[in-house]
Amino acid sequence: MQKHALSIVQRLRKHGHIAYFAGGCVRDMLMKRSPKDWDIATSAPPEIVLSLFKKTFEKGKAFGVISVLIQKKEYEVTTFRQEGKYSDGRHPDHVAWTNDRQDALRRDFTINGMFYDPIQKKFIDHVDGEKDLALKQIRAIGNPVHRFEEDKLRMIRAVRFATRFQFEIEPETKRAIHTLAPKIHEVSVERIRDELIKILTEGPAHQGLKLLSEVGLLKEILPEAEAMKGVAQPPEFHPEGDVWIHTLLALSHLNHPNPELAMGTLLHDIGKPPTFSIQERIRFDGHVDVGAQMAKNICRRLRFSNDQIEHIASLVRQHLQFINVRKMRKSTLKRFLMQERFDDHLELHRVDCLACHQMMEQYEFCKEKLEALRQEPPLKKPLVSGKDLIRLGFKPGILFKEILHDVETAYLEGAIQNKREGLKWVQHKFSSAMAEHSKPQHHKKKRPTQRH
């Protein structure tokens, strides 16, 4: 909301303080993009900012960062500052209020170090950010080694911006990343994970992955992915080349993926390097199961949520099941198509095929069957319940699960249509089990205990 950000600038200026739009929103304005966030930089100290606006909270008062809330939207207002040493590799030990020029010089990259005066409608550029935008390059402000030593995450952010905008990383900046790449482990895995996801979802993911490898970061944060390089595949199935090339091609066909699909695509063949063997041909026996476990381990290491981990592992584990869809029983196919978030599985299959043989018959078959399935009335689950089985005379136990699964299978196969037919079907198929359950149980009487 530019008008609300403008109102913040106007109020600060009215009270005698310098205030500009700052950082990413200025970059996006120059690139003719719509900014997601509007940040403001000002000469006003945090206490003044807090006093001038009704709804605020101290996002980082010690660092001069105050959030102003307008109509439930957050606007970050930061006091111009100089920074001291970064002992923790993320935050400066101390800051001092300063002017806009010094504030620009402490920022990460030139394209993020510019200001815009919305009152006079002019850009303020102390770091040649406009020049680097024109050159389409990511360049650290000042000495790149110093910038990255302050916060090692900036190394991955350089890759992220280069990927998103399809820019090059300026040579000196790139060399600094390569030199300092082993220090990325000083950054929390959560911050690394968040930047990795942005690289895979905000721009051409394959280019981001290649760039992470080029600057030496991939072998640090995802050595399992780096291990895909040079792992040959049978040319009759993979004319495109090794596992690394195949994975890059698959990623290149994704279109604005969600994080789980992006990670599932990146990791779908992660089990191939450790299962590589040459017999009558190149083989990767058991690579989907090995890969699913590796995907779980990787995602746990990067602190994904449990739900995300299970979905990503499922994408890896099931990505070869599409080979058999035409041979599946009707019930098996329906269960496969009806699983939660199946669209992700289908999309992974699509890009997997496009990255090798480009045969799309199974993909089209599943799309057709899925569309037909969506036209059917939704399955009322369960068609027959445990209470229904008790009323029929069954006693709760392990047989319940088998019966209920078989009822659902019969429904999916079209053998039964409703609960009434389901109950008759159970009585017929499990009549012997019902008889066994209904037998009277004879218990030996206990002898009375003799007392002496």
KOLVODO-166776 format. One record per residue (C-alpha): residue in three letters; z, y, x. Coordinates in steps of 0.001 Angstrom, whole numbers, padded with zeros to 6 digits, always signed. Each point is the difference from the previous one (the first is absolute). Layout:
BEGIN
ALAZYX ...
This chain:
BEGIN
MET+000000+000000+000000 GLN-001297+002884+002107 LYS+001221+002640-002447 HIS+003626-001143+000379 ALA-000305-000059+003788 LEU-001467+003504-000212 SER+002952+001154-002106 ILE+002389-001242+002719 VAL-001909+001954+002655 GLN-000017+003114-002208 ARG+003757-000161-000580 LEU+000727-000401+003704 ARG-002325+002879+000850 LYS+001584+002191-002687 HIS+003335-000388+001799 GLY-001451+001011+003353 HIS-000792-003399+001566 ILE-003234-001348+001463 ALA-001257-003055-001880 TYR-003185-002063+000264 PHE-001448-003264-001196 ALA+000333-002437+002908 GLY-001155-003326+001399 GLY-002002-002588-001902 CYS-000816+002164-003016 VAL-001652+002592+002269 ARG-001989-002733+001726 ASP-001129-001354-003375 MET-001006+003474-001203 LEU-002244+000433+003038 MET-001472-003473-000571 LYS-000662+000791-003682 ARG+002429-002715-001079 SER+002652+000240-002698 PRO+003433+000121+001654 LYS+002541-002515-001276 ASP+002924+002146+001083 TRP+000515+003711+000583 ASP+002416+000791+002827 ILE+001227+003462+000884 ALA+001176+001341+003377 THR+002093+003148+000082 SER+002065+002326+002171 ALA+002838-000207-002567 PRO+003000-002092+001199 PRO+001002-002976-002191 GLU+002944+001884-001557 ILE-002352+002710-001259 VAL-002416-002564-001433 LEU+002880-001705-001816 SER+001142+003330-001453 LEU-003439+001106-001223 PHE-000888-003032-002148 LYS+001828-001593-002896 LYS-000798-003667+000548 THR+000247-001101+003613 PHE+001416-002785+002112 GLU+000681-000205+003704 LYS-002586-002436+001279 GLY+000840+000780+003620 LYS+001877+003254+000188 ALA+000878-000474+003678 PHE-003735-000114+000724 GLY-000792+002884-002322 VAL-001446-002158-002803 ILE+000822+000869-003611 SER-001716-001459-003048 VAL-000694+002307-002916 LEU-000552-001632-003392 ILE-002347+001559-002536 GLN-000812-001970-003165 LYS+001163-003248+001652 LYS-002359+000517+002939 GLU+001460+000236+003501 TYR-001126+002673+002448 GLU+001249-000207+003571 VAL+000995+003375+001474 THR+000618-000076+003751 THR+001321+002783+002203 PHE-002134+000791+003065 ARG+001691-001882+002835 GLN-000050-001041+003630 GLU+001295-003423+000859 GLY+002104-001481+002772 LYS-000166-003490+001487 TYR-000496-003022-002293 SER+002720-002380+001206 ASP-000376-002357-002971 GLY-003806-000033+000159 ARG-000294+001505-003465 HIS+002089+003170-000422 PRO+000612+002913+002400 ASP+003511+000271+001384 HIS+000084+003672-000977 VAL-002284+002646-001472 ALA-000201+003776+000212 TRP-001614+002307-002549 THR-003100+001678+001376 ASN-003406+001411-000990 ASP-003156-001582-001394 ARG-001707-000396+003385 GLN+002869-001956+001546 ASP+000310-002016-003185 ALA-003669-001004+000237 LEU+000426-001093+003618 ARG+002723-002539-000872 ARG-002179-001854-002576 ASP-001832-003286+000639 PHE-003788+000512-000182 THR-002123+003126+000025 ILE-001550-000746-003399 ASN+003556-000044-001446 GLY+001212+003104+001873 MET-001691+002798-001982 PHE+001298+002463-002607 TYR-001587+001772-002940 ASP+001070+003338-001395 PRO-000708-000250-003757 ILE+000747+003690-000515 GLN-002525+001314+002524 LYS-002129-003136-000392 LYS-000395-000713+003705 PHE+000550-002955+002332 ILE+002367+000321+002970 ASP-000867-002375+002820 HIS+001977+000072+003271 VAL-001099-003476+001161 ASP-003798-000141-000493 GLY+000359-002281-002994 GLU-003165+001371-001640 LYS-001939-000739+003171 ASP+001213-003615+000024 LEU-000855-000389-003674 ALA-003533+001137+000837 LEU-000092-002452+002926 LYS+001423-002739-002243 GLN+002719-000947+002438 ILE+003723-000684-000023 ARG+001701+001835+002855 ALA+003702+000253+000736 ILE+001418+003508+000303 GLY+000925+000760+003592 ASN+000712-002908+002340 PRO-000734-003193-001981 VAL+002476-002091+001992 HIS+002760+002482-000890 ARG-001053+000004-003674 PHE+000105-003802-000185 GLU+003216-000291+001996 GLU+001645+002209-002641 ASP-000951-002401-002796 LYS-001813-003229+000884 LEU-001193-000402-003584 ARG-002437+002843+000645 MET-002124-002511+001926 ILE-000671-002007-003158 ARG-000381+003197-002007 ALA-002822+001033+002354 VAL-001783-003251-000885 ARG+000715+000556-003675 PHE-001488+003502-000056 ALA-003000-001133+002057 THR-000573-002833-002486 ARG+000490+002073-003127 PHE-002319+002795+001106 GLN-002273-002171+002181 PHE+000700+002218+003005 GLU+000192-000904+003678 ILE+003263+000218+001946 GLU-000392+002568+002787 PRO-000157-001839+003392 GLU+003209+001355+001552 THR+001890-000687-003234 LYS-001455-003513-000112 ARG+000995-000706+003617 ALA+003558+001103-000751 ILE+000193-002432-002922 HIS-001274-002841+002153 THR+002603+000795+002664 LEU+002915+000257-002419 ALA-001015-002757-002458 PRO+002725-002460+001161 LYS+002611+002586-001016 ILE-000996-000276-003665 HIS+002842-002531-000360 GLU+002425+002898+000206 VAL-001166+000954-003506 SER+001524-001689-003066 VAL-002147-002760-001474 GLU+000102+001682-003414 ARG-001721+003116+001373 ILE-002557-002129+001837 ARG-000672-002008-003163 ASP-000561+003125-002080 GLU-002523+001409+002485 LEU-001777-003371+000289 ILE-000394-000163-003775 LYS-001435+003509-000053 ILE-002507-000970+002707 LEU-001073-003001-002090 THR-000227+001845-003322 GLU-000897+003663+000634 GLY-003285-000432+001873 PRO-002322-002655+001434 ALA+002617-002631+000868 HIS-002202-001867+002476 GLN-000441+003155+002079 GLY+003749+000591-000016 LEU+000699-003548+001156 LYS-002568+000287+002801 LEU+001492+003299+001119 LEU+003535-001420+000003 SER-001315-002708+002312 GLU-001902+002424+002235 VAL+003076+002117+000714 GLY+002245-003017+000611 LEU+002164+000321-003108 LEU-001212-003076-001882 LYS+001244-002459+002624 GLU+003400+001676-000266 ILE+000420+000102-003784 LEU-002247-002935-001064 PRO-000622-002286+002983 GLU-001037-002748-002424 ALA-002972+002137-001075 GLU-000951+000775+003596 ALA-000043-003790+000575 MET-002961-000349-002392 LYS-002314+001480+002631 GLY-002316-002551+001589 VAL+001017-002861-002302 ALA-003369-001588-000760 GLN-000958-001286-003459 PRO-002585-002603-001045 PRO-003283+001967-000125 GLU-001286-001937-003018 PHE+002796+001573-002086 HIS+000630+003175+001991 PRO-003215+001379+001477 GLU+001710+003393+000411 GLY+002104-001074+002988 ASP+003647-000572+000885 VAL+003101+000324-002177 TRP+000582+003608+001074 ILE-003532+001091-000950 HIS+000262-001855-003315 THR+003299+001727-000811 LEU-001405+003435+000857 LEU-003011-000656-002237 ALA+002239-001124-002875 LEU+002100+003154+000328 SER-003165+002112+000076 HIS-000932-001195-003505 LEU+003326+000999-001593 ASN-000089+002975-002325 HIS+003324+001880-000327 PRO+002160-003151+000143 ASN+003660-000149-000921 PRO+002369-000726+002938 GLU+000390-003704-000780 LEU-003745-000611-000287 ALA-000608+001913+003238 MET+002607-002074+001849 GLY-001228-003230-001614 THR-003524+000752+001199 LEU+001189+000849+003502 LEU+002048-003212+000184 HIS-002130-002450-002010 ASP-001194-001835+003143 ILE+003037+000739+002168 GLY+000666-003751+000175 LYS-003305-000772+001720 PRO+000895+000778+003637 PRO+002970-002424+000119 THR-001922-002754-001871 PHE-003265+000253+001953 SER-001407-003334+001190 ILE-003371-001488+000880 GLN-000766-003441-001425 GLU-003378-000797-001528 ARG-000127+003786-000417 ILE+002392+002937+000224 ARG+002871-000634-002394 PHE+003053+001896-001263 ASP+001894-002810-001744 GLY+002887+001284-002105 HIS-000658+003630+000849 VAL+000739+001269-003515 ASP+003516-001467-000035 VAL+000649+001075+003576 GLY-001447+003414-000824 ALA+002125+000413-003138 GLN+003164-000663+002011 MET-001146+002354+002750 ALA-000741+002664-002625 LYS+003534-000392-001346 ASN+001477+000329+003471 ILE-002102+003069+000801 CYS+000811+001721-003288 ARG+003712-000765+000346 ARG-000125+001484+003489 LEU-001572+003153-001460 ARG+002588+000076-002821 PHE-002311-000348-002966 SER+001784-000725-003284 ASN+000465-003619-001085 ASP-002518+000419-002815 GLN-002566+001439+002401 ILE+000577-002814+002488 GLU-000485-002692-002640 HIS-003207+001584-001289 ILE-001490+000502+003471 ALA+000858-003584+000982 SER-001509-001239-003255 LEU-003251+001848+000743 VAL-000156-001684+003399 ARG+000966-003438-001306 GLN-002457-000055-002901 HIS-003050+001692+001479 LEU-001859-003297+000507 GLN+000697-001339-003499 PHE-003101+001748-001281 ILE-002062-002716+001690 ASN+001197-002469-002655 VAL-000080+002121-003179 ARG-003027-001807-001497 LYS+001709-003371+000510 MET+003339+000998-001497 ARG+001207-001398-003312 LYS-000124+002581-002758 SER+003801+000339+000037 THR+000165+000339+003793 LEU-002698+002666+000007 LYS+001702+001926-002791 ARG+003325-000070+001823 PHE-001769+001223+003145 LEU-001692+002861-001846 MET+003087+000887-002031 GLN+002349+000420+002951 GLU+001627+003378+000503 ARG-002168+002576+001808 PHE-002993-002333+000112 ASP-002307+003013+000426 ASP+001296+000294+003577 HIS-000869-003649+000675 LEU-003473+000522-001417 GLU-000571+003137+002067 LEU+001127-001746+003196 HIS-002467-002806-000758 ARG-002771+002558-000499 VAL+000521+001746+003330 ASP+000566-003333+001761 CYS-003412-001213-001184 LEU-001734+003274+000863 ALA+001441-000257+003505 CYS-001677-003349+000729 HIS-002545-002033-002011 GLN-000315+002557-002847 MET-000297-002751-002621 MET+001563+001451-003167 GLU-000461-002885-002466 GLN+003716-000878-000237 TYR+000904+003680-000343 GLU-002420+000474-002899 PHE+001170-003273-001584 CYS+003645+001160+000076 LYS-000896+003432-001350 GLU-001846-001611-002902 LYS+002812-002456-000781 LEU+002623+002719+000327 GLU-001848+002236-002447 ALA-000260-002881-002479 LEU+003689-000784+000448 ARG+000927+003603-000732 GLN-001815-000255-003324 GLU+002195-002919-001080 PRO+003241+000660-001900 PRO+002919+000243+002439 LEU+001983-003161+000585 LYS+003349+000113-001734 LYS+002408-001286+002597 PRO+001474-002466-000378 LEU-002084-001719-002694 VAL+002777-002591-000239 SER+003486+000978+001150 GLY+002978-001886+001346 LYS+001759+000498-003342 ASP-002945-001675-001721 LEU+000383-003018+002306 ILE+003728-000233-000785 ARG-000797+000035-003714 LEU-002407-002877+000614 GLY+002837-001990+001533 PHE-000436+000576+003720 LYS+002978+000711+002169 PRO-000316+002882+002500 GLY-000984-001234+003447 ILE-002732-000200+002593 LEU-002407-001481-002587 PHE-000054+003367-001819 LYS-001991+001682+002764 GLU-002602-002782+000038 ILE-000397+000069-003783 LEU-000324+003788-000236 HIS-002536+000059+002849 ASP-002053-002743-001674 VAL+000087+001856-003331 GLU-001367+003127+001674 THR-002681-002079+001734 ALA-001048-001544-003312 TYR-000230+003462-001533 LEU-002076+001349+002891 GLU-002287-003036-000229 GLY-000489+000671-003736 ALA+001681-003237-001131 ILE+002543+001891-002116 GLN-000192+003413-001649 ASN+003481+000863-001299 LYS+003661-001000-000020 ARG-000352-002501-002852 GLU-002704-001874+001883 GLY+002036+000322+003181 LEU+003044-001661-001544 LYS-002123-002870-001349 TRP-001606-000372+003405 VAL+003439-000239+001678 GLN+001188-002583-002538 HIS-003087-002102+000628 LYS-000207+000258+003800 PHE+003718-000214+000704 SER+000949-002447-002778 SER+001397-002525+002470 ALA+002126+002703+001635 MET+001232+001105-003441 ALA+000970-003567-000811 GLU+001852-000309+003277 HIS+001842+003246-000656 SER+000908-001036-003549 LYS+001543-003390+000990 PRO+003700-000148-000696 GLN+002018-000021+003169 HIS+002552-002805+000357 HIS+002990+000821+002085 LYS+002510-002539+001195 LYS+003450+000644-001275 LYS+002460+000802+002688 ARG+002838-002420+000341 PRO+003338+001573-000655 THR+001907+000707+003146 GLN+002858-002418+000425 ARG+003288+001555+000683 HIS+002517-001732+002175 
